[in-house]
Structure formats: C-alpha cells, structure tokens
Amino acid sequence: MEWIKKYVLTRTCLGCALGIIGGYAYYYFIGCNSGSCPITSNPYISMIYGALVGGILLYKPLKKSVSESNTMNENTKHQ
C-alpha cells in the first residue's frame, strides 16, 4: 500500500515539474510585454500557475481493487 502513495506523489510532483517548465516556456515565447496580463507578464506567477495546472492534471489517485475491498470487509466482520 505504501508504494501506491509514493506512485501518486511521484506522479503529482512530475506534473508540477512539467508545469513549471511549461509555464516558463509560455512566459518566454508567448508572454505579455505590456505588463497588463497578470499571469503571463511575470515569470514566477506563470511558473506557479503552470505547476498548479500540471499537478492537478497528473494527480490521479488509485482506486482499491474489488478483491482488496472485499478482503478488508471480511477482516472487519471477523473481528
């Protein structure tokens, strides 16, 4: 069960890292020069926004399998 938590955390951190890279790339190549765009005019805000979006997109909790949930229910009944 511990490896599942590590997998979800690793996947979420990978999404954040890719989002940071994507946020900076968006700022660098497309960004707003006038300063009137709140997200794309500042590289730090753009990277934070990218990290949030990337983390949310790659966050996917794993569901328990049917056999695991049945085993857990049987164990609690016998106690």
C-alpha positions as CSV (number, residue, x, y, z in Angstrom):
1,M,0.0,0.0,0.0
2,E,2.9,2.3,0.7
3,W,4.1,2.1,-2.9
4,I,0.7,3.4,-4.1
5,K,1.2,6.6,-2.1
6,K,4.7,7.0,-3.5
7,Y,3.4,6.5,-7.0
8,V,0.7,9.1,-6.6
9,L,3.1,11.6,-5.0
10,T,5.8,11.0,-7.7
11,R,3.2,11.4,-10.5
12,T,1.9,14.6,-9.0
13,C,5.4,16.0,-8.5
14,L,6.3,15.1,-12.1
15,G,3.2,17.1,-13.2
16,C,4.3,20.1,-11.1
17,A,7.8,20.0,-12.6
18,L,6.4,19.7,-16.2
19,G,4.0,22.6,-15.4
20,I,6.8,24.8,-14.2
21,I,8.8,24.2,-17.4
22,G,5.6,24.8,-19.4
23,G,4.8,27.9,-17.5
24,Y,8.2,29.4,-18.1
25,A,8.1,28.4,-21.8
26,Y,4.7,30.1,-22.1
27,Y,6.1,33.3,-20.5
28,Y,9.2,33.2,-22.6
29,F,7.7,32.5,-26.0
30,I,4.2,33.9,-25.8
31,G,4.2,36.2,-22.7
32,C,2.8,39.7,-22.4
33,N,5.2,42.6,-22.9
34,S,2.9,45.4,-21.8
35,G,2.6,44.1,-18.2
36,S,-1.2,44.2,-18.4
37,C,-1.5,40.4,-18.3
38,P,-1.5,39.2,-14.7
39,I,-0.3,35.6,-15.4
40,T,2.0,35.9,-18.4
41,S,3.8,39.2,-17.6
42,N,5.7,37.7,-14.6
43,P,7.7,34.5,-15.0
44,Y,7.3,33.5,-11.4
45,I,3.5,33.7,-11.5
46,S,3.5,31.9,-14.8
47,M,5.6,29.1,-13.3
48,I,3.4,28.8,-10.2
49,Y,0.3,28.7,-12.3
50,G,1.8,26.0,-14.6
51,A,2.8,23.9,-11.5
52,L,-0.7,24.0,-10.2
53,V,-2.2,23.1,-13.5
54,G,0.4,20.3,-14.1
55,G,-0.1,18.9,-10.6
56,I,-3.8,18.8,-11.0
57,L,-3.7,17.2,-14.4
58,L,-1.4,14.4,-13.4
59,Y,-2.9,13.8,-10.0
60,K,-4.9,10.6,-10.2
61,P,-5.5,8.6,-7.1
62,L,-5.5,4.8,-7.5
63,K,-8.8,3.1,-6.5
64,K,-8.8,0.0,-4.4
65,S,-9.4,-3.2,-6.4
66,V,-12.6,-5.1,-5.7
67,S,-10.7,-8.1,-4.2
68,E,-8.9,-5.8,-1.7
69,S,-12.1,-4.1,-0.6
70,N,-13.8,-7.5,-0.1
71,T,-10.8,-8.8,1.9
72,M,-10.9,-5.7,4.1
73,N,-14.7,-6.1,4.6
74,E,-14.3,-9.8,5.6
75,N,-11.5,-9.0,8.0
76,T,-13.6,-6.4,9.8
77,K,-16.6,-8.8,10.1
78,H,-14.5,-11.4,11.8
79,Q,-13.1,-9.1,14.5
